[in-house]
Amino acid sequence: MRIAVTGATGFIGKYLVRRLVKDGHDVRVLCRPGREAALDLPADSPVEVQIGDLTDAESLEGFSTDVDFLVHLASAHDHFEESHMQLVNVKGTENLVDEVRKNAPKNLVFVVVSSAVIGVPVYSYYRDSKRVQEKIVRGASLNWASFRPTLVYGKGDYRHTAPLLRKCGAQTGSYWIYHEGVSMLNPVHIDDLIEALMLFFAHPAAQEDGRVFEIAGPEGIAFNDFVDATIQATGGKVKRRNIARHWVNRALFLKGLFKDVTKERRGAGYFSLHHDHNITPIREELGWDPRTFREGIVAVAEGDWWKDDGNDGGHATSLGTGGV
């Protein structure tokens, strides 16, 4: 099969492209000008690279020609300005859909990876833009499917996983959690997400138009247990400590008298919610069997890849640790 991928320079995209090539598929990727090195492809790679940008409609011309599946991974995340998220996540998706309507074969399946966060009742522009992104695809009269992964972790994730491992792997100090830590997470290992996509490609019966698949681990894990499991996997000596939510709210109220604390309030609210995901459809239809977080984090913590903070921006504060 020929499969086109946007977002191939990202964490998930790199894993997907490597797996597609390994399994013998023809792969076409969209790469922004000047970002070719970030694809991390060998010199003799069979991957077809189209230089283009979602925000430049003309540069997308021909991207979906003769393609069986198009996997739309590219997004501007919440560390960008709202205007940039609007341009990439919304307008960029409209441009891509227009290109597919013009050039793709009728049997193409448009797979949007829209993220489980679109259903979270805590406002953020990123979640709104991803919600709109999925709606654009749903309303485009295309054969489509949506994969909604929860928190994805794995080796090579320098934005979230590596900072978390470093924080939990510290030999001294405290890991402060600005809530009671009883809310449930359901992280999914990167290899399990990729396996879900590969199973989907191989099962025509699952490609019925308009399918939405929640992608998460087999069971939830309380936030405190999530942190404790990571500390154990890294061999850390840091002490996990909780501050009750009502004290956090009081501190935010006082801090809010002097500066904008909207971001902190949203972060505290997000990780105080239970994150439950129904993965029964994909487990029963495709035989998908994801690993638990306790199993996955042990393998992810192996080696030294996460110990150097030179490759990321230290985003562990977004994992329930940056309340005040």
PyMOL commands that set and color helices and strands:
alter all, ss='L'
color gray80, all
select helices_A, chain A and resi 11-22+36-39+57-60+82-103+116-119+125-138+161-168+190-202+204-207+223-234+245-256+262-270+280-286+293-300+309-311+315-318
alter helices_A, ss='H'
color red, helices_A
select strands_A, chain A and resi 2-6+26-31+48-51+69-72+109-113+143-149+152-153+174-177+184-185+188-189+211-215+221-222+239-242
alter strands_A, ss='S'
color yellow, strands_A
deselect
rebuild
show_as cartoon
